[in-house]
């Protein structure tokens, strides 16, 4: 009697295991503070998963097309794919529109004429309607012009809940505000390396009637004046869901002169800060490479500390500062008693070796006072201090950057 060479049929892997394998290949990293990103290596791995067998193809495509990066060279090809295969368009949840724009500090910058931006108009107007599950968009390296969304399909902006703007330059702050205002259901906003014109008084009225559902706000690597302008604009909005705030500022050489000559801005006298009552995570990054003008350092602390005191439900506070700029550490003990829900405190101090010995004592004195006051609060469960020992710039260089010589950690309470 002939017998089969394979009497037992090989068992099939459960769909859950297949999904877990493909998910592990898709090293999709998401940070609530810095926004989502992915690498080219990940896309190659997902493409290989799609070729394993028929049952893996659909699952791999779901991951492969979840985030797509579009530029002027790939826009037409992607448009043909989603038009021919509507199922592929249903996989897309995030679109990153990438350009070759450079800031004005660079040697060259891309022209903002409609000739260079025509592909963006076509993509938003013709391709986006074929992406029914799209919830997140990013403009990277593109000039920000609010008419992008005014010429597209209006209902599309209603389903978009996340917006990222990075490496952009806007001629007017009003253009940035109108673009943000076009997202009627915006919950997450990430701004990185943005430059926009000076705020005027009438800009604070833009979007005042906007029904804001913002949950996460992250503004990184912009000048202090610009960040405070945008921050105070959001402070006027009425929202009951705001939970995470991350502010990181630096100084561009082009704007440093302007900030020194005009250290104050016409901020609203009494902004509505009711949203701070729902804030759970606050992260402030004072690392500015030592270029910050003195008046702005004091202005930042004086304007932010009253806001922090209103954060009755704040769970985590995270401060990054240079060792010569610890004004907020000196005033933080006065803030802690107003935070009854605080659970975690993290202090991260940079460039310790560049501080004189007597200044270092003052620094640790400020840290000790924060540590002592946090111990009085029965709610605090975790306290961490981390400092970086960095060699002076003239003594040790590597590619023009400071070289860390060591890192220590102290003062953790669990």
Secondary structure, 3 states (H helix, E strand, C coil): CCCCCCCCCCCCCCHHHHHHHHHHHCCCECCCCCCCECCHHHHHHHHHHHCCCHHHHHHHHHHHCCEEEECCCCHHHHHHHHHHCHHHHHHCCEEEEECCCCCCCCCCCCCCCHHHHHHHHHHHHHHHHHCCCCCEEEEECCCCCCHHHHCCCCCHHHHCCEEEEEEEECCCHHHHHHHHHCCCCCCEEEEEEEECCCCCHHHHHCCCCCCCCCCEEEEEEECHHHHHHHHHHHHCCCCCCCCEEEEEECCCHHHHHHHHHCCCCCCCCCCCCHHHHHCCEEEEECCCCCCCCHHHHHHHHHHHHHHHHCCCCCCEEEEEEECCCCHHHHHHHHHHCCCCCCCEEEEEEECHHHCCHHHHHHHHHHHHHHHHHHHHCCCCCEEEEEEEEECCCCCCCECCECCEEEEEEEEEEC
